[in-house]
Amino acid sequence: MGDRKQAREAREARDDGFQSFVIGRWPRLMRTAFLLTGEQHAAEDLVQSTLEQTFVAWRKVGAADDPEAYVRRVMINAHSRKHRRRLKEFLAPKDDSGLVREIADTGDRIAQAEDRSALLQALAQLPPRQREAVVLRYWEDLTETQTAQAMGCSVGAVKSNAAKGIAKLRAIPGLAEMVTQGGRK
């Protein structure tokens, strides 16, 4: 009887740990997924499938030094698999009225930009790997090493994809000025 009780208590502790993780990280995971997919429902699906995969391995994940990095890597891999199968994505929502609005951090210039929809549409124009690199490096503020780990590639590939993505974003008329002016106000 004692073994059953210990097993039940261990399961409950694991479930509580996972639930706490999900509650604490849900907004950030949703933001990252939305920036990767460009569509609210696709982002919700991506986060849900990521959390399903993570729950199965939660004993290992919860004991890791950085469980959020592990979950982010699972999310990037799931998103990348979707692109390899060439499934159609709706990258720029036609109507973003139903989206949850994020409150800008005081130092986040992009989040303070007057026209966030222009930024989201610009991100949607980037190829998937460039979009991943830009989102993880500049929106999630990960280091190049952390971004490389999340994307499953080298630091050089992160630098290359991020530089190309930023160059494409800067080439969009009005976007660079909007971000620069938004940060100086």
C-alpha positions as CSV (number, residue, x, y, z in Angstrom):
1,M,0.0,0.0,0.0
2,G,2.8,2.4,0.8
3,D,4.3,2.0,-2.7
4,R,0.9,3.0,-4.3
5,K,0.6,6.0,-2.1
6,Q,4.2,7.1,-2.9
7,A,3.5,6.6,-6.6
8,R,0.3,8.6,-6.4
9,E,2.0,11.4,-4.5
10,A,4.8,11.5,-7.0
11,R,2.3,11.7,-9.9
12,E,0.4,14.5,-8.1
13,A,3.7,16.4,-7.5
14,R,4.6,16.0,-11.2
15,D,1.2,17.2,-12.3
16,D,1.3,20.2,-9.9
17,G,4.8,21.1,-11.2
18,F,3.6,20.9,-14.8
19,Q,0.5,22.9,-14.1
20,S,2.5,25.6,-12.3
21,F,4.9,25.8,-15.3
22,V,2.0,26.1,-17.8
23,I,0.2,28.8,-15.8
24,G,3.4,30.8,-15.4
25,R,4.7,30.5,-19.0
26,W,1.4,30.4,-21.0
27,P,1.5,34.1,-22.1
28,R,5.1,33.9,-23.2
29,L,4.6,30.6,-25.0
30,M,1.6,32.0,-26.8
31,R,3.4,35.1,-27.8
32,T,6.3,33.1,-29.3
33,A,3.9,30.7,-31.0
34,F,1.9,33.6,-32.5
35,L,5.1,35.3,-33.8
36,L,6.2,32.0,-35.4
37,T,2.8,31.2,-37.0
38,G,1.2,34.6,-37.4
39,E,-2.2,33.3,-36.6
40,Q,-4.0,33.0,-33.2
41,H,-5.5,29.6,-33.7
42,A,-2.3,28.1,-35.2
43,A,-0.4,29.5,-32.2
44,E,-2.9,27.9,-29.8
45,D,-2.5,24.6,-31.6
46,L,1.3,24.9,-31.6
47,V,1.4,25.6,-27.8
48,Q,-1.1,22.8,-27.1
49,S,0.8,20.2,-29.0
50,T,4.1,21.4,-27.5
51,L,2.7,21.0,-24.0
52,E,1.3,17.6,-24.8
53,Q,4.7,16.4,-25.8
54,T,6.3,18.1,-22.8
55,F,3.9,16.6,-20.3
56,V,4.9,13.0,-21.4
57,A,8.5,13.8,-20.5
58,W,7.8,16.2,-17.6
59,R,9.8,14.2,-15.1
60,K,12.9,14.8,-17.1
61,V,11.9,18.3,-18.3
62,G,10.9,19.6,-14.9
63,A,14.3,18.4,-13.4
64,A,16.3,20.2,-16.2
65,D,18.2,23.4,-15.5
66,D,16.0,25.4,-17.9
67,P,12.7,23.7,-18.6
68,E,11.5,26.7,-20.6
69,A,14.4,26.3,-23.0
70,Y,13.4,22.6,-23.5
71,V,9.8,23.5,-24.1
72,R,10.8,26.3,-26.6
73,R,13.0,23.8,-28.5
74,V,10.0,21.4,-28.7
75,M,7.9,24.3,-30.0
76,I,10.5,25.3,-32.7
77,N,10.9,21.6,-33.8
78,A,7.1,21.2,-34.1
79,H,6.8,24.4,-36.1
80,S,9.7,23.4,-38.3
81,R,8.2,20.0,-39.0
82,K,5.0,21.7,-40.1
83,H,7.0,23.7,-42.7
84,R,8.9,20.6,-43.9
85,R,5.5,19.1,-44.8
86,R,4.6,22.3,-46.6
87,L,1.3,22.8,-44.9
88,K,-0.4,26.1,-45.7
89,E,-0.1,28.7,-43.0
90,F,-2.1,31.9,-42.7
91,L,0.7,34.1,-41.6
92,A,-1.0,37.5,-41.5
93,P,-4.4,37.5,-39.8
94,K,-7.1,39.4,-41.7
95,D,-8.6,40.6,-38.5
96,D,-6.6,40.8,-35.3
97,S,-9.5,42.2,-33.2
98,G,-9.8,38.9,-31.3
99,L,-6.1,38.8,-30.3
100,V,-5.0,39.2,-26.8
101,R,-3.1,42.5,-26.6
102,E,0.3,42.4,-24.9
103,I,1.4,45.2,-22.6
104,A,4.7,46.6,-23.8
105,D,7.8,46.4,-21.6
106,T,9.1,49.8,-21.0
107,G,12.4,49.1,-22.8
108,D,10.9,47.1,-25.7
109,R,11.0,49.4,-28.7
110,I,9.2,47.0,-31.1
111,A,6.3,46.5,-28.7
112,Q,6.0,50.2,-28.4
113,A,5.7,50.7,-32.2
114,E,2.5,52.5,-33.1
115,D,1.4,50.0,-35.7
116,R,2.0,46.4,-34.4
117,S,0.0,44.9,-37.3
118,A,2.6,46.3,-39.7
119,L,5.4,44.5,-37.8
120,L,3.4,41.3,-37.7
121,Q,2.8,41.4,-41.4
122,A,6.5,42.1,-42.0
123,L,7.4,39.1,-39.8
124,A,5.0,37.0,-41.8
125,Q,6.9,37.8,-45.0
126,L,10.1,36.3,-43.7
127,P,11.0,32.7,-44.5
128,P,10.4,30.4,-41.5
129,R,14.0,30.1,-40.3
130,Q,14.7,33.8,-40.5
131,R,11.4,34.5,-38.7
132,E,12.4,32.0,-35.9
133,A,15.8,33.6,-35.6
134,V,14.4,37.2,-35.4
135,V,11.7,36.3,-33.0
136,L,13.9,34.4,-30.6
137,R,16.8,36.8,-30.7
138,Y,15.1,40.2,-30.7
139,W,11.6,39.6,-29.4
140,E,12.3,36.9,-26.9
141,D,15.8,38.4,-26.2
142,L,17.7,35.1,-26.2
143,T,21.4,35.0,-26.7
144,E,22.8,33.7,-30.0
145,T,23.7,30.5,-28.2
146,Q,20.3,30.1,-26.6
147,T,18.7,30.8,-30.0
148,A,20.9,28.2,-31.7
149,Q,20.0,25.6,-29.1
150,A,16.3,26.4,-29.5
151,M,16.5,26.2,-33.3
152,G,18.8,23.2,-33.4
153,C,21.4,24.8,-35.5
154,S,24.8,26.5,-35.1
155,V,25.4,30.0,-33.8
156,G,26.6,31.0,-37.3
157,A,23.3,29.9,-38.8
158,V,21.5,32.0,-36.2
159,K,23.6,35.0,-37.0
160,S,23.1,34.5,-40.7
161,N,19.3,34.0,-40.5
162,A,18.9,36.9,-38.0
163,A,20.9,39.3,-40.2
164,K,19.1,38.4,-43.3
165,G,15.7,38.7,-41.6
166,I,16.6,42.1,-40.1
167,A,17.8,43.3,-43.4
168,K,14.5,42.3,-45.0
169,L,12.6,44.0,-42.3
170,R,14.6,47.1,-42.7
171,A,14.0,47.1,-46.4
172,I,10.2,47.4,-45.9
173,P,9.2,51.0,-46.5
174,G,8.2,52.8,-43.3
175,L,8.8,49.9,-40.9
176,A,12.3,51.0,-39.8
177,E,11.2,54.6,-39.3
178,M,8.1,53.5,-37.4
179,V,10.2,51.5,-34.9
180,T,12.9,54.1,-34.6
181,Q,10.4,56.9,-34.0
182,G,8.4,54.7,-31.6
183,G,11.5,54.1,-29.5
184,R,12.3,57.8,-29.2
185,K,8.9,59.1,-28.1
